[in-house]
Amino acid sequence: MVEAAHLYEAVLADAGLPLDSMLDLAILYWQATDFGFSATQGLRKEFFQLAGVRYREILGLTLERFPHSTGARFWAKYTAWIDVGAPLDEADCVALLREDPNDLSPVLFLHSQDERFGQEAEALLRECNNRNTFRSRYTASVIEGVKFRATGRK
């Protein structure tokens, strides 16, 4: 995780990162701020502290560079909702999804709140299974967790 962060940061500093890579880096850092995750990964206190600052900075930079990105706006709202209970509701996510139906990021929240979004969640899960990033693994774990709670199986 630390090595991946350093590699992303090097490219960001040198040439900039495309949207997906910026979101991947932000969510990598965000995941590192989860104490249980950080402890099981054996992350050092310094990286844990850095991650708490950098994920917000990276999300802010992503929103500046890609202000119309559904993914950037969704992840900024979603992480704030998870972290501090900032407002996020179905209407917000449905509006984001309507703006860009090709970016299924809001389905992460929608599916966890309402089973009507099962088909979209399956499509998002297929996308995640084709990538190997902390963001895709986190997204897949949430979708699979919702499915498991609903059916008792993945």
C-alpha positions as CSV (number, residue, x, y, z in Angstrom):
1,M,0.0,0.0,0.0
2,V,2.8,2.4,0.9
3,E,4.7,1.6,-2.2
4,A,1.6,2.1,-4.4
5,A,1.0,5.5,-2.8
6,H,4.6,6.5,-3.5
7,L,4.3,5.5,-7.1
8,Y,1.0,7.3,-7.6
9,E,2.5,10.4,-5.9
10,A,5.5,10.3,-8.1
11,V,3.4,10.4,-11.3
12,L,1.1,13.0,-9.8
13,A,4.0,15.3,-9.1
14,D,5.7,14.7,-12.4
15,A,3.0,14.6,-15.0
16,G,-0.3,14.6,-13.2
17,L,-2.7,11.6,-13.0
18,P,-5.8,10.8,-15.0
19,L,-9.1,11.0,-13.1
20,D,-9.4,7.3,-12.3
21,S,-5.8,7.2,-10.9
22,M,-6.5,10.3,-8.8
23,L,-9.6,8.6,-7.3
24,D,-7.6,5.4,-6.8
25,L,-5.0,7.3,-4.9
26,A,-7.5,9.2,-2.8
27,I,-9.3,6.0,-1.8
28,L,-6.1,4.2,-1.1
29,Y,-5.2,6.9,1.4
30,W,-8.8,6.9,2.7
31,Q,-8.7,3.2,3.3
32,A,-5.4,3.7,5.2
33,T,-7.2,6.0,7.7
34,D,-9.4,3.1,8.8
35,F,-7.8,2.1,12.1
36,G,-8.7,-1.6,11.8
37,F,-7.5,-1.8,8.2
38,S,-4.3,0.1,9.0
39,A,-3.6,-2.1,11.9
40,T,-4.1,-5.4,10.0
41,Q,-1.9,-4.0,7.2
42,G,0.8,-3.1,9.6
43,L,0.9,0.5,8.4
44,R,3.2,2.8,10.3
45,K,1.8,5.7,12.3
46,E,3.4,8.2,10.0
47,F,1.7,6.8,6.9
48,F,-1.6,6.6,8.8
49,Q,-1.3,10.3,9.6
50,L,-0.2,11.3,6.1
51,A,-3.1,9.4,4.6
52,G,-5.6,11.4,6.8
53,V,-4.3,14.6,5.2
54,R,-3.6,13.4,1.7
55,Y,-6.9,11.7,0.9
56,R,-8.7,15.0,1.5
57,E,-6.1,16.9,-0.5
58,I,-6.2,14.5,-3.4
59,L,-10.0,14.5,-3.4
60,G,-10.0,18.3,-3.4
61,L,-7.4,18.4,-6.2
62,T,-9.5,15.9,-8.2
63,L,-12.6,18.0,-7.8
64,E,-10.6,21.1,-9.0
65,R,-9.2,19.3,-12.0
66,F,-12.4,17.4,-12.9
67,P,-15.3,19.5,-11.5
68,H,-17.9,17.7,-13.6
69,S,-16.8,14.2,-12.7
70,T,-19.5,12.1,-11.2
71,G,-16.9,9.8,-9.5
72,A,-15.0,12.7,-7.9
73,R,-18.2,14.3,-6.6
74,F,-19.5,11.0,-5.4
75,W,-16.4,9.9,-3.5
76,A,-16.0,13.3,-1.9
77,K,-19.6,13.1,-0.6
78,Y,-19.4,9.4,0.3
79,T,-16.2,9.6,2.3
80,A,-17.5,12.6,4.2
81,W,-20.7,10.6,4.9
82,I,-18.8,7.6,6.2
83,D,-16.3,9.6,8.2
84,V,-18.4,12.3,9.8
85,G,-22.0,11.6,8.9
86,A,-22.2,14.4,6.3
87,P,-25.4,14.5,4.3
88,L,-25.7,12.0,1.5
89,D,-29.0,10.5,0.3
90,E,-30.6,8.6,-2.5
91,A,-31.7,11.8,-4.3
92,D,-28.0,13.0,-4.4
93,C,-26.8,9.8,-5.8
94,V,-29.6,9.3,-8.3
95,A,-28.9,12.8,-9.6
96,L,-25.2,12.0,-10.0
97,L,-26.1,8.7,-11.8
98,R,-28.5,10.5,-14.2
99,E,-25.8,13.1,-15.1
100,D,-23.4,10.3,-16.2
101,P,-25.0,6.9,-16.4
102,N,-21.6,5.5,-17.5
103,D,-20.1,6.2,-14.1
104,L,-21.7,3.8,-11.7
105,S,-19.9,5.0,-8.6
106,P,-23.1,6.3,-6.9
107,V,-24.5,2.8,-7.1
108,L,-22.2,1.9,-4.2
109,F,-24.3,4.0,-1.9
110,L,-27.7,3.4,-3.6
111,H,-27.4,-0.4,-3.5
112,S,-26.5,-0.3,0.2
113,Q,-29.7,1.6,0.8
114,D,-32.2,0.0,-1.6
115,E,-32.2,-3.3,-3.4
116,R,-33.8,-1.8,-6.4
117,F,-30.3,-1.0,-7.7
118,G,-29.2,-4.7,-7.8
119,Q,-28.6,-4.8,-11.6
120,E,-26.5,-1.7,-11.5
121,A,-24.6,-3.0,-8.5
122,E,-23.9,-6.2,-10.4
123,A,-22.5,-4.1,-13.3
124,L,-20.4,-2.1,-10.9
125,L,-19.1,-5.3,-9.3
126,R,-18.1,-6.7,-12.8
127,E,-16.2,-3.4,-13.4
128,C,-14.5,-3.7,-10.0
129,N,-13.5,-7.3,-10.6
130,N,-11.7,-6.2,-13.8
131,R,-9.5,-3.8,-11.8
132,N,-7.1,-4.3,-8.9
133,T,-7.1,-1.1,-6.9
134,F,-8.0,-0.3,-3.3
135,R,-11.0,1.6,-4.7
136,S,-12.3,-1.3,-6.7
137,R,-11.7,-3.7,-3.8
138,Y,-13.4,-1.5,-1.4
139,T,-16.4,-1.0,-3.7
140,A,-16.6,-4.8,-4.4
141,S,-16.5,-5.6,-0.7
142,V,-19.4,-3.2,0.1
143,I,-21.5,-4.7,-2.7
144,E,-20.7,-8.2,-1.7
145,G,-21.4,-7.4,1.9
146,V,-24.9,-6.1,1.0
147,K,-25.5,-9.2,-1.1
148,F,-24.4,-11.4,1.8
149,R,-26.6,-9.7,4.3
150,A,-29.6,-10.0,1.9
151,T,-29.1,-13.6,0.8
152,G,-26.6,-15.2,3.1
153,R,-24.2,-15.8,0.2
154,K,-22.0,-13.8,-2.2
